Amino acid sequence: MAAASWYHRDISRVVAEDLLAKAGRDGCFLVRDSESVAGAYALCLLFQRHVHTYRILPDDEGLLSVQTIQGIQAKCFRTLPDLIGAYQQPNNGLVTPLLYPVHRPRDAADEDSGERGRVLRDGAAAGSLCLADHRHRAGSHAHPPLCSEIDFTLAGLETLARVFDPPSHHSPKLGTPQPSPGHHLPPSPSQLSLLSLPGAEVPAGDGVAAQPGAAQPGGPAAGHQAPGRAVLRGEGMGGGARGGPGAGVAPGSGPTWEPLLVPQVKVGKSQRAALTVDVELGTVAITKKGSGSPEETIPQDKILQLIKYQSVQSKVRLVYDRDPQRSLSKDFVFPSARKREAFCQLLQLMKIQHSNLDEPDLISVYVGTWNMGSAPPPRSLASWLTSRGLGRTQDETTACIPHDIYVIGTQENSLGDREWVEFLRASLKTLMAIDYRVVALQCLWSIKMVVLVKPEHERRISHVHTSSVKTGIANTLGNKGAVGVSFLFNGTSFGFVNCHLASGSEKTHRRNQNYSDILRSLALGDKRLSAFDLTLRFTHLFWFGDLNYRLDMDVQDILTHVTKKEFDILLAVDQLTLEREKNKVFLQFREGDISFPPTYRYERGSRDSYMWQKFKTTGMRINVPSWCDRILWKSHPETHLVCNSYGCTDDIVTSDHSPVFATFEVGVTSQFVPKNGKDKATGSPEPLACIEWESIEVIVKTASRSKCYIEFHSYCLEEAQRSGENSSQSCDVPGFLKMGWSAKQLPVLNPILPDLEYLGDQHLLLSIKGVESCESYGECCIAMRSMIGSMAQQFETFLFHRGEETGSMRGWMKVRVPKERHSTRERLYGKAAPVPPCPCHAGPVSPAPTWGKRSRPHSLPEASSYTNPAYFIFEGLPTAWVLGTGETPNTQSTPAPLPPGSLAEPRALGGTRGEPQGRAGRRRPGVHPPCPQVLVQAWGVPAPSRWLPGRGSLWPHV
């Protein structure tokens, strides 16, 4: 049965409001899936230019009802069409009856996929089409024979998907036997060293065989916490810091330590115990409550890994060797996250002192992508794996220096999973003389991703998550789609996405939709951050694959420019570049400069000519040479990542695509160990750092007038915090809501550690949520490094939700650090942007230093443009300014009005393809973004609610 036309499935709130705004009549309505409650719906109704959203909830019996205020009896209905039909009548409690359904637009992207089915995805496994779900959720309004034909077709696709889907299997991860050439996963256990990591969800248990480094299913709820009386005793924290260069201490040297006791810790599900950490002897003793002697003493060289839970901030898992044949794990619940962090610091310090352990500040990451064209690979992949060929390549003297992490994505890969992994490991062993370990292998039909690390990094990898999304025909077939892998390297989170998007020069919109579906559906990273945009969940996110975006130019002209190596001319008509400039896809992502020829479509067996004609049964198809294979990335603000190479090979000719590579230098963080712990040793109260907010202003694109609150998430906080409702709001521009919070509505946040060096590495994730719907209006990330000091610093940033730019935020905040916690250490990176000294309690206040020449605060994720200038207008501007002039106006002259047609598709001004995040977004002094009131004067119409990119800074400075 076909879905009702007013049911728009899982479109976003922004898209729903846009559709209603275009309809424009009071009583227009549509229904979409709720973003905040699984299995619920959101009824969106337009009345007096405002969108009113009502939540439709199912009860235990599956009956549906509109959520009502307390004391009002809800009306229950068996199906969604029944509910909608009832509320089309007047006097039912809505602001207006449901009068005019807004029909689901026929998406041009679905031309090759027919009626789109609802996809149910389960973690790493791809989804399947559920026809019965649609019947229950939206009922039938289609012609019966047509419905029967659609059902038959979709059922056939579902069957076909099951036939082609490989049997479900667990991807190899750290701690599991690794594949090697000629063998099938030999059962050799991994020997890991200690490292404390901000962890993932692992099951509770005592004495259970463990898999160090592997992500495991979620643990119990946070209610199992022991009452807090924990005290740490000792003579100080010694001289170690993070285990960085020179931080190792030989056994027997350094400060003298007394055993440090951590009483009242829960072990497993119910038992209580005390933990005693003896840094001098290098042991951890576990003493059960009521027992006079330790039940078990674990030497430091037997400790394999320390994994911090993400779901329970006070819980940790200790993995250790009991005998050569097996490893065991124990879970401990501390009175608070601070006590857990202190325990992790002690174990890290003990490991540093006894093993001369050095933790890296910098690692090198290799990312490769190749559409193999369903052909076997050549015997040697040397040029690809050593970044040699065309473009910006590795120097011959450094090409064979092994990288710390290899992430290799392929499409149309006909090899078996294990066969491919073994081939890659054997190739790297031949080239680098290193037996790389497998972190994860994730596959979706012929789309594969393999993540390999050096053996010494096994213990540093934790919380591996994998996922996949199908975007093929009806979102049911996995011939197109994406696979994803995420993990933590020490304290730095990484995400990787390998995708194969829709093909065809005319399928740009379809590719954009593929990207949106993947972004929304990939289940990666910390589950607590699942409500945040995927691109904000990781310190570094890499997105690569056969993106299939083409060049919009005649094929003969393309060949002429390729021959002359005039790549800039071709990049000006590159579909991916154009779509990014319009903010349609890959917002705030970066890409290296392209200085190599298009990687598709070559004649197989040669790289001398392009085979741009493709003969099919339906006729000849033109495939213009294009940069289909790309590598992009996005990082949190004020983190270190440098792209050292970006190119393609010129000697691997088995496919019509050339393999593409990129290498990166990435800064990483480790378990923090303070240099001075005298306050802990003496038992005096530990000083607290605090994050204080003076004010926050937000502009979001919405037709709603709901009150909102702000959620604050960070690994440096014990738990998520939320603000009060906004204290002010206004709607000066139709379609946009401006809200403000004063210090009274904003919480003071206390990080679990007060040290300046630790806080300089931390980030805050903020989400703007509606009080009534609890749905997000946008999310952002703020770096804390530039906010440290006694004087409030201004921050400003864009807001994102489900891959769309939804607004902006600015405010004033400060991070206050106790005077005795100002010590830092020198790093291999970061000289260009060191942690600023905190002037708290120290003489006269001086302004925070400026790192380099920037026109915006450092916490701003640089962007080339914005969707609508009205997002960013907080203050009045001279009405004589005209959109697009790019210069400060002469107040004595009157600008000529621009033609109405220029509103249709303005092209982005400024900015380069290789670095769109920064250059186009920066402005010259005195140049301000246009004011929406100017549009009213120039064209005599209200400012549009949709605007394509232009030049301008986030906030006007007047």
DAKA-V414861 format. One record per backbone hydrogen bond with DSSP energy under -0.5 kcal/mol. CO is the residue of the C=O (numbers start at 1). NH is the residue of the N-H. Records with the same first field share a line. If there is no record, write none. Layout:
CO=NH + NH
This chain:
4=7
5=104
6=8 + 31
8=11
9=33
12=16
13=17
14=18
15=19
16=20
17=21
18=22
19=23
20=24
25=28
27=99 + 100
28=46
29=102
30=44
31=8
32=42
37=40
40=34
41=56
42=32 + 44
43=45 + 54
44=30
45=52
46=27
47=50
50=47 + 52
52=45
54=43
55=57 + 67
56=41
57=65
59=62
63=59
64=77
65=57
69=72
71=73
74=76
77=64
79=83
80=84
81=85
82=86
83=87
85=88
86=89
87=98
97=99
99=101
100=29
101=103
105=107
107=110
108=111
110=113 + 114
118=120 + 130
119=121
120=128
121=123
122=125
123=468
125=122
128=120
129=131
130=134
131=135
132=136
133=137
134=138 + 139
135=139
136=80
143=147
144=148
145=149
146=150
147=151
148=152
149=153
150=154
151=155
152=156
153=157
154=158
155=159
156=160
157=161
158=162
159=163
160=164
161=165
173=176
178=186
180=183
183=180 + 185
186=188
187=189
190=192
195=306
197=199 + 308
201=216
205=331
208=329
211=214
213=464
221=224
223=225
227=229
237=240
241=244
243=359
244=247
250=253
259=261
260=277
262=275
265=273
266=333
267=270 + 271
271=267
272=289
273=265
274=287
275=262 + 277
276=278 + 285
277=260 + 279
278=282 + 283
282=300
283=278
284=298
285=276 + 287
286=288 + 295 + 296
287=274
288=291
296=286
297=299
298=284
299=302 + 303
300=303
302=304 + 321
305=319
306=197 + 308
307=317
312=315
314=334
315=309
316=332
317=307 + 319
318=330
319=304 + 305
320=322 + 328
323=326
326=322 + 323
327=210
328=320
329=207 + 208
330=318
331=268
332=316 + 334
333=266
336=340
337=341
338=342
339=343
340=344
341=345
342=346
343=347
344=348
345=349
346=350
347=351
348=352
349=353
350=354
351=355
352=249 + 356
357=359
361=668
363=666
364=404 + 405
365=664
366=407
367=662
368=409
369=660
370=372 + 411
371=657
372=375
381=385
382=386
383=388
384=387
387=394
390=648
391=393
392=646
395=398 + 399
398=401
400=402
404=454
405=366
406=408 + 452
407=368 + 409
408=450
409=370
410=448
411=372
412=374 + 414
416=420
417=421
418=422
419=423
420=424
421=425
422=426
423=427
424=428
425=429
426=430
427=431
428=432
429=433
434=436
437=439 + 453
440=451
442=449
444=447
446=413 + 448
447=444
448=410
449=442
450=408
451=439 + 440
452=406
453=437
454=457
455=458
457=460 + 461
458=461
460=490
462=488
465=486
467=484
469=482
472=475
473=476 + 477
474=117
477=472 + 480
480=471 + 472
481=500
482=469
483=498
484=467
485=496
486=465
487=494
488=462 + 490
489=492
492=489
493=540
494=487
495=542
496=485
497=544
498=483
499=546
500=481
504=507
507=511
508=512
509=513
510=514
511=515
512=516
513=517
514=518
515=519
516=520
517=521
518=522
522=524
526=529
527=530
529=532
533=536
534=537
539=636
540=495
541=634
542=497
543=632
544=499
545=547 + 630
546=501
550=575
551=553
554=558
555=559
556=560
557=561
558=562
559=563
560=564
561=566
562=565
565=567
566=570
567=571
568=572
570=573
571=574
573=552
574=578
575=579
576=580
577=581
578=582
579=584 + 585
580=583
586=589
590=633
593=595
595=391
599=658
600=626
601=611
603=606
609=603
610=612
612=614 + 623
614=616 + 621
616=619
619=616
621=614 + 623
622=624
626=600 + 628
628=547 + 548 + 630
630=545
631=592
632=543
633=590
634=541
636=639
639=641
640=667
642=644 + 665
645=663
646=392
647=661
648=390
651=653
653=605
656=602
659=649
660=369
661=647
662=367
663=644 + 645
664=365 + 666
665=642
666=363
669=491
677=680 + 681
678=682
679=683 + 684
681=234
690=692 + 816
691=749
692=814
694=743
695=812
696=741
697=810
698=739
699=808
700=702 + 737
703=51
707=771
708=726
709=769
710=723
711=767
712=721
713=765
714=717
716=752
721=712
728=740
730=738
733=736
735=702
737=700
738=730
739=698
740=727 + 728
741=696
742=745 + 746
743=746
745=724
747=749
749=691 + 751
755=759
756=760
758=761
759=762
762=784
764=766 + 782
765=713
766=780
767=711 + 769
768=777 + 778
769=709
770=774
775=770
778=768
779=800
780=766
782=764
784=787 + 788
785=788
787=815
793=813
795=811
797=809
799=806 + 807
800=779
801=804
804=801 + 806
806=701
807=799
808=699
809=797
810=697
811=795
812=694 + 695
813=793
814=692 + 816
815=789
816=690
818=821
819=822
821=756
823=757
830=833
831=834
837=839
839=842
850=852
852=854
857=860
860=862
867=947
868=871
869=872
870=873
872=874 + 956
878=881
882=885
889=891
890=893
893=895
899=902
900=903
901=904
913=916
914=591
915=918 + 919
918=922
919=922
920=952
924=927
926=928
931=934 + 935
932=935 + 936
933=937
934=938
935=939 + 940 + 941
936=940
956=958
